Every structure is written in C-alpha cells, then in structure tokens.
Amino acid sequence: MEQAELIWHNGEFVPWGDAKVHVLSHGLHYGTGVFEGIRCYETERGPAIFRHREHLERLGKSAELYYFELPHSTEELREATHELIRRNGLRSCYIRPLAFRGYGEMGLYAQSAPIETIIAVWPWGAYLGEESKKRGIRTKVSSWRTISGSSLIPHAKASGQYLNSILAKTESANAGYDEAILLDDHGCVSEGSGENIFVIRDGILCTPGHTSSILDGITRASVIQIARDLGYRVEERSIARSELYLADEAFLTGTAAELVPVRSVDDHELGEPGEITRVVQAKFEDALYGRAEEYLEWLDPIEVPAEADEPSKVSS
Ligand SMILES: Cc1ncc(COP(=O)(O)O)c(C=O)c1O
C-alpha cells in the first residue's frame, strides 16, 4: 500500500511507522473493532470528503451496536480527519477511521480494555481497478452465505464480521473471478463482499432491502436517490439468484469500489455496461467530483491553506 506521513492515534498525529499497538490488544484477538471506509476527492472546488457526516454517524452506530463508547465525538473525528489530510498534504485519499478494544483485559467481557481510535489516510485508487468501472467485472455467487442478523449484526461495520467477506472474496478470486456475490440465509441475493448490489430488469432498478443482511451502504443510498432524481423507478425488495442471470444490467456500489458494472454472474453474460448503469454512474461521479450542484451538500470540503495548495508528495 502507499503510505502517507502521519496517522492520527488517540488524539495525536504520529509518524506512519510509529502508529503501533500492543500484541495483546483485544481487537487483534477477537475482532472487536468498528471502522469506516471513506473517500476524499479532488473536486473542482478543492479536496472534499464524500458524505463524511453519514460515515461518521454510521461509525457511531456500529460502536453502539457492539456496546462500545467512542472516546471522541463525531465533530472531533471530523476535524481530526481534515487536519490529517492537510498535514499529509493529500488532495484525494481513502480514509480509514477505526475504533477497537485495546490492551488491558482479555476474555470476552473485557469492559475495561480501553477503546483506541485511529484515523489513517492514504492514496488508494478504485478498489476493483479503474478499468472495472468502464468495462464491468466478472462475478461469482459465493458458496458462503452472508452473516445473518441472528448471529451477528449486518448493519454494523465491525472488524470481526469481515472474516465472512474474506472467505467469499478469497473463494471468488481463487476461482478467477473479480468479486463474490453472497446470498442471505433464505437463498436470496444479499450483497458483494464489500459492496451493495443493484439488478436492473425492464427498466427498474432493484436492490435487496434491509432484511436481506446488507450493510446499509452510503453509496447505495446515494445511488438510490440519484436514480430516483433521474426519473428511474427503484425497488428495495428480495432478489432471487436467478434474477442475477436474467438481469438486463447489474452493478455494485461501495465507497472503495465506487459504482462498478457487473459483466457476468456465474459465467452468465450480461454484456457490456448498459445504458441505465452508464447514466447513473455518470451522475454519481459528477456528485463525487462536485460537478452536480444538486448534490454539493454531500461534500465536506477541506480548507487547504494557500501555500499547501499543491498536489501531494507521498512516500511509498
Ligand atoms: C459488506 C459491505 N457491503 C456494502 C458496502 C458498501 O457500503 P458503502 O457504500 O457505505 O461504502 C461495504 C463497504 O463499506 C461493505 O463492506
């Protein structure tokens, strides 16, 4: 991965290589962490973070769902992120806030293990590759079912839960596919290993609803609004596996991947990205880069001092 100079760790800005934790940190052993994946874009109005508040609010909700008390307020985290991006001299980057149980107590009811908080930022291109956004990706339905609300909390973005995504992603990658699509407990379509999914049939965009063990994706919500504003019908409903094969178009959405067309599912060809995917994708990218007036409120601009108003220099 590309590195930046500084990481924010429990309120301090520390050199990248010095941001360390104890090997007996609780989160390392049991996955007791909650995190976010956020992006800052170099927009036409300067660097700006896409839907920053919504991401930080989701971090707070994930923490609450796992009985964590975050030591920092949303506003403190927001300001720390702005300052970190400024101090690292970045204009666009991926942003990873993480709160986890640290060192101090072992066992499963470790209420006295302190909550540590970090924010890291670094340059990271499109997760599934820049080309994937143009040409689409090949996907495979995973043999692993997505975590169910009866054993974990799909609505929380929690570290340990990602072992499920890692199993699915590894299986699909080892079989030569770009991404995995997971089904839920009932055999209906849930989501990708790190993205929500949309299927388009007869001009209607369909996406699994909240009872399908999905993460309540912020990109998903943005794309639903954009599609509706463009005049398309969007339905949140259960999607059968076969509807993936019969779809006219399909795409995945997520902060890391952005909006990625699906070219095939289990070797059933959907073909080149279709018209609705293209239109929604173009508007979504306009929103990310500050070119869509109607979505400017989704951007949290970072004030960059005039003397630092230069492209970043990043060591690797
Ligand atoms: C499992 C899972 N589903 C969906 C998403 C998409 O969420 P968002 O659009 O908020 O990044 C992500 C990414 O965070 C994810 O990890």
The ligand as a Gaussian input file, in Angstrom:
#p B3LYP/6-31G(d) Opt

LIG

0 1
 C      -20.095000      -5.685000       3.232000
 C      -20.267000      -4.340000       2.624000
 N      -21.415000      -4.040000       1.991000
 C      -21.603000      -2.835000       1.418000
 C      -20.626000      -1.860000       1.447000
 C      -20.866000      -0.528000       0.812000
 O      -21.018000       0.468000       1.782000
 P      -20.644000       1.981000       1.492000
 O      -21.347000       2.360000       0.229000
 O      -21.182000       2.717000       2.663000
 O      -19.185000       2.068000       1.363000
 C      -19.415000      -2.133000       2.090000
 C      -18.358000      -1.121000       2.180000
 O      -18.217000      -0.487000       3.188000
 C      -19.235000      -3.392000       2.697000
 O      -18.085000      -3.691000       3.309000

